[in-house]
């Protein structure tokens, strides 16, 4: 058996023999899997060894989301690793729920229990619900493995049949993948977004985890919309109910740093200044580029592109600043000559509003040398442009 795909195989991992086998595989080398499997099958059933090896691989993948200490104690399914909330994001959301006075919560579509774990660690009593028997079993095992079973009740049921009235809050994480891959239509979520919104409106507080690409016009008027990034990567959007209706915000982790919309008009287009600011993806998704521009006294390079320019260096957590040394019309030969003259061998390529792919550009300019530079392929006032610079550092 090559996958943990049924309850019997998973239940075997929870036995003393299964736990011992998993402990022995903590640091196993995937490149030596065949030799490892052959050796272990001398002393253990082949099915158990196969399930344990699958689980060991999943735990190694899960380290990026959960950290080594938790990941090597937890249990996973392939979909569970893929779809689980990153621990840092789940912890932030749990703290926010706790700060709102939530002490009990119904976690609907709980998956392998990542959010339930964070909520329990924040002191919230959780009912975790999933309709898939294996997934529910994994969530239950994770609550026990992390000593949180006293705060997490796992129930295998259809979330649409759960009475959430006894709970202070509801959290819904609809499945956004189908048999054909990622689902982009919110009404094709499982359960549909409209059902999740209805469930949220029945609770004093609620949060719905959704894809960050959701159109702003799809956000209900009575919801607060929050886009969350972690170390610069946009992870998710959340619709909050019972908080600040109509508010749009971007939250950056670690921090957290939270920027709320203030209704500013779009920034004016300016000539290229000394500095270029690249807003965090969460601020862009939340349509808060104007708020970021106001923080750095900046304008836009082009009215359709989220690059901000300014003559001042003003540190902000919501954008990365670069000092611009050159501005050239798009021309690969000129770029190649300039990089060769400056002995640039470490080239970072960023693009917005350009059809040229970074790897294609690297192949053509063939950077070589001890120095580094960043090139931005973009438009300035509608014209294809190359901006060359480097990360800015405040001067004394």
VOBA-739522 format. One record per residue (C-alpha): y, z, x; residue in three letters. Coordinates in steps of 0.02 Angstrom, whole numbers. Example, Ala and Ser with C-alpha at 12.3 -4.5 7.8 and 13.67 -1.06 7.14 Angstrom:
2
   north      up    east  res
    -225     390     615  Ala
     -53     357     684  Ser
END
This chain:
396
   north      up    east  res
       0       0       0  Unk
     164     -55      80  Unk
     289      19     -43  Unk
     316     183    -134  Unk
     299      99    -304  Unk
     199     216    -414  Unk
     190     398    -456  Unk
      19     425    -381  Unk
      71     362    -210  Unk
     230     464    -216  Unk
     143     622    -278  Unk
      27     611    -128  Unk
     177     627     -13  Unk
     220     795     -92  Unk
      53     872     -45  Unk
      36     977     112  Unk
     -52     831     197  Unk
      85     711     144  Unk
     225     825     207  Unk
     135     850     373  Unk
     117     663     392  Unk
     301     632     354  Unk
     354     765     478  Unk
     252     678     612  Unk
     338     513     572  Unk
     517     575     586  Unk
     550     486     750  Unk
     425     346     736  Unk
     466     176     811  Unk
     457      32     684  Unk
     415     -87     825  Unk
     252      10     851  Unk
     210      26     667  Unk
      42     -63     678  Unk
     -19      50     819  Unk
      49     204     728  Unk
     -37     155     565  Unk
    -202     122     653  Unk
    -197     292     738  Unk
    -149     389     580  Unk
    -283     305     473  Unk
    -416     387     580  Unk
    -369     555     503  Unk
    -285     513     338  Unk
    -318     400     187  Unk
    -250     224     212  Unk
    -147     230      52  Unk
     -63     392     104  Unk
     -24     323     278  Unk
      51     166     202  Unk
     160     267      81  Unk
     214     384     221  Unk
     264     240     334  Unk
     365     163     194  Unk
     451     330     163  Unk
     486     351     349  Unk
     571     181     352  Unk
     675     225     199  Unk
     728     390     276  Unk
     788     301     431  Unk
     890     182     324  Unk
     960     328     224  Unk
    1032     416     377  Unk
    1188     305     366  Unk
    1223     370     189  Unk
    1158     547     192  Unk
    1160     601     375  Unk
    1005     639     476  Unk
     983     820     420  Unk
     971     778     234  Unk
     893     605     248  Unk
     740     668     341  Unk
     710     801     208  Unk
     738     688      58  Unk
     632     557     -30  Unk
     684     381     -75  Unk
     638     220    -161  Unk
     699      52     -94  Unk
     822      32    -238  Unk
     871     214    -222  Unk
     928     194     -42  Unk
    1023      36     -86  Unk
    1112     102    -240  Unk
    1139     286    -200  Unk
    1317     347    -176  Unk
    1364     384       4  Unk
    1361     572      29  Unk
    1544     583      82  Unk
    1599     493     -77  Unk
    1485     597    -188  Unk
    1551     757    -108  Unk
    1731     705    -138  Unk
    1696     668    -321  Unk
    1601     832    -342  Unk
    1749     928    -270  Unk
    1864     841    -391  Unk
    1753     886    -539  Unk
    1747    1067    -479  Unk
    1936    1068    -460  Unk
    1951    1014    -642  Unk
    1856    1170    -694  Unk
    1689    1083    -726  Unk
    1541    1203    -715  Unk
    1407    1101    -803  Unk
    1382     913    -804  Unk
    1264     780    -872  Unk
    1226     653    -734  Unk
    1167     499    -828  Unk
    1072     365    -728  Unk
    1052     490    -586  Unk
     945     379    -475  Unk
     868     474    -329  Unk
     994     615    -356  Unk
    1129     586    -227  Unk
    1273     632    -343  Unk
    1176     774    -423  Unk
    1150     850    -250  Unk
    1336     843    -210  Unk
    1381     915    -380  Unk
    1257    1059    -361  Unk
    1326    1097    -188  Unk
    1497    1110    -268  Unk
    1428    1245    -382  Unk
    1404    1136    -537  Unk
    1248    1150    -645  Unk
    1178     974    -671  Unk
    1065     889    -796  Unk
    1007     734    -701  Unk
     934     596    -811  Unk
     845     434    -768  Unk
     727     332    -876  Unk
     615     275    -733  Unk
     473     401    -705  Unk
     460     371    -518  Unk
     648     382    -491  Unk
     655     544    -591  Unk
     511     614    -488  Unk
     603     571    -327  Unk
     763     654    -391  Unk
     664     810    -435  Unk
     582     814    -264  Unk
     752     797    -181  Unk
     823     943    -278  Unk
     676    1049    -221  Unk
     681     986     -41  Unk
     864    1035     -25  Unk
     842    1203    -113  Unk
     948    1150    -262  Unk
     816    1154    -399  Unk
     901    1307    -476  Unk
    1056    1202    -513  Unk
     977    1032    -550  Unk
     868     998    -700  Unk
     791     824    -691  Unk
     739     740    -852  Unk
     650     573    -872  Unk
     730     498   -1027  Unk
     837     359   -1096  Unk
    1017     412   -1062  Unk
    1073     345   -1230  Unk
     969     480   -1315  Unk
    1043     628   -1219  Unk
    1154     752   -1311  Unk
    1296     785   -1189  Unk
    1390     904   -1305  Unk
    1334    1064   -1213  Unk
    1410    1005   -1047  Unk
    1586    1016    -977  Unk
    1579     839    -909  Unk
    1482     677    -902  Unk
    1452     564    -752  Unk
    1378     391    -778  Unk
    1320     274    -640  Unk
    1256     119    -731  Unk
    1134       6    -639  Unk
    1228    -145    -573  Unk
    1078    -242    -512  Unk
     958    -344    -616  Unk
     804    -447    -580  Unk
     915    -584    -508  Unk
    1021    -471    -399  Unk
    1196    -397    -417  Unk
    1272    -397    -591  Unk
    1458    -434    -605  Unk
    1483    -429    -794  Unk
    1514    -246    -842  Unk
    1428    -277   -1009  Unk
    1272    -328    -913  Unk
    1264    -157    -828  Unk
    1120     -46    -883  Unk
    1181      37    -991  Unk
    1330     -76   -1031  Unk
    1503     -16    -979  Unk
    1557      -9   -1161  Unk
    1419     118   -1198  Unk
    1466     220   -1043  Unk
    1649     222   -1097  Unk
    1597     283   -1269  Unk
    1493     422   -1192  Unk
    1638     471   -1078  Unk
    1757     486   -1224  Unk
    1647     617   -1307  Unk
    1661     736   -1159  Unk
    1809     846   -1104  Unk
    1798     765    -930  Unk
    1703     612    -873  Unk
    1687     488    -731  Unk
    1605     317    -730  Unk
    1556     237    -565  Unk
    1586      50    -569  Unk
    1596     -98    -450  Unk
    1760    -105    -353  Unk
    1787    -286    -407  Unk
    1817    -238    -589  Unk
    1970    -329    -659  Unk
    2116    -214    -695  Unk
    2127    -283    -871  Unk
    1951    -215    -903  Unk
    2008     -35    -869  Unk
    2027      60   -1035  Unk
    2204     120   -1072  Unk
    2146     300   -1088  Unk
    2062     300    -916  Unk
    2123     336    -741  Unk
    2060     207    -615  Unk
    2022     261    -437  Unk
    1964     150    -294  Unk
    1878     241    -150  Unk
    1853     185      29  Unk
    1759     273     169  Unk
    1811     237     348  Unk
    1899      80     288  Unk
    1756      10     182  Unk
    1785       3      -6  Unk
    1634      88     -85  Unk
    1667      98    -271  Unk
    1787     116    -414  Unk
    1785     261    -536  Unk
    1852     273    -713  Unk
    1905     451    -750  Unk
    1929     518    -926  Unk
    2017     679    -971  Unk
    2128     671    -816  Unk
    2281     557    -799  Unk
    2268     410    -922  Unk
    2344     250    -857  Unk
    2357     310    -677  Unk
    2293     196    -539  Unk
    2254     271    -370  Unk
    2174     233    -202  Unk
    2079     369    -111  Unk
    2033     355      72  Unk
    1896     455     156  Unk
    1886     552     266  Unk
    2036     651     213  Unk
    2049     633      71  Unk
    2211     536      64  Unk
    2261     484    -111  Unk
    2398     360    -158  Unk
    2447     343    -340  Unk
    2536     194    -416  Unk
    2720     217    -456  Unk
    2756      50    -539  Unk
    2849     -28    -393  Unk
    2887    -215    -403  Unk
    2803    -333    -280  Unk
    2882    -323    -107  Unk
    2996    -463     -51  Unk
    2936    -593      74  Unk
    3013    -567     248  Unk
    3012    -652     415  Unk
    2880    -585     533  Unk
    2936    -420     605  Unk
    2878    -326     758  Unk
    2734    -246     665  Unk
    2600    -305     545  Unk
    2516    -181     428  Unk
    2343    -213     358  Unk
    2325    -107     199  Unk
    2162     -15     169  Unk
    2048    -110      51  Unk
    2057      28     -80  Unk
    2247      10     -88  Unk
    2228    -179    -107  Unk
    2097    -163    -244  Unk
    2207     -37    -334  Unk
    2355    -157    -325  Unk
    2456     -31    -225  Unk
    2517    -144     -85  Unk
    2696    -117    -145  Unk
    2676      72    -126  Unk
    2608      49      50  Unk
    2751     -70      94  Unk
    2878      58      33  Unk
    2803     189     151  Unk
    2831      78     303  Unk
    2993      -4     245  Unk
    2904    -171     245  Unk
    2891    -336     154  Unk
    2759    -469     135  Unk
    2722    -612     255  Unk
    2676    -718     104  Unk
    2690    -678     -80  Unk
    2504    -709    -108  Unk
    2433    -613      41  Unk
    2416    -425      68  Unk
    2487    -419     245  Unk
    2643    -314     265  Unk
    2772    -339     402  Unk
    2907    -222     465  Unk
    3016    -193     617  Unk
    2974      -8     613  Unk
    2816      84     662  Unk
    2783     215     530  Unk
    2609     292     534  Unk
    2522     294     366  Unk
    2340     326     321  Unk
    2347     182     198  Unk
    2367      41     325  Unk
    2323      -2     504  Unk
    2472     -56     610  Unk
    2472    -194     740  Unk
    2612    -242     860  Unk
    2639    -430     852  Unk
    2677    -519    1016  Unk
    2665    -702     963  Unk
    2684    -808     808  Unk
    2620    -987     814  Unk
    2587   -1126     688  Unk
    2400   -1143     666  Unk
    2337   -1240     818  Unk
    2173   -1199     904  Unk
    2218   -1287    1066  Unk
    2377   -1185    1084  Unk
    2283   -1025    1043  Unk
    2148   -1064    1171  Unk
    2280   -1097    1305  Unk
    2373    -936    1266  Unk
    2216    -830    1271  Unk
    2160    -910    1434  Unk
    2332    -878    1511  Unk
    2323    -695    1462  Unk
    2140    -676    1514  Unk
    2086    -617    1341  Unk
    1897    -598    1330  Unk
    1885    -469    1191  Unk
    1953    -555    1037  Unk
    1962    -477     863  Unk
    1989    -607     728  Unk
    2057    -560     558  Unk
    2097    -679     418  Unk
    2179    -683     249  Unk
    2225    -846     166  Unk
    2137    -953     296  Unk
    1980   -1059     278  Unk
    1934   -1040     462  Unk
    1789    -921     493  Unk
    1811    -793     634  Unk
    1648    -841     721  Unk
    1695   -1024     714  Unk
    1862    -985     797  Unk
    1779    -882     934  Unk
    1661   -1024     975  Unk
    1803   -1147     991  Unk
    1925   -1043    1094  Unk
    1789    -967    1205  Unk
    1882    -806    1253  Unk
    1851    -749    1431  Unk
    1931    -611    1533  Unk
    1956    -423    1545  Unk
    2093    -403    1414  Unk
    2088    -387    1225  Unk
    2192    -455    1081  Unk
    2191    -471     892  Unk
    2228    -637     807  Unk
    2273    -648     623  Unk
    2240    -812     535  Unk
    2353    -812     383  Unk
    2502    -890     299  Unk
    2683    -847     330  Unk
    2794    -903     187  Unk
    2659   -1028     138  Unk
    2632   -1103     311  Unk
    2464   -1084     404  Unk
    2504    -967     548  Unk
    2423    -875     693  Unk
    2490    -702     737  Unk
    2432    -623     900  Unk
    2448    -439     938  Unk
    2358    -275     965  Unk
    2336    -107     877  Unk
    2502     -15     879  Unk
    2521     156     955  Unk
    2673     267     926  Unk
    2792     274    1072  Unk
    2858     438    1140  Unk
END
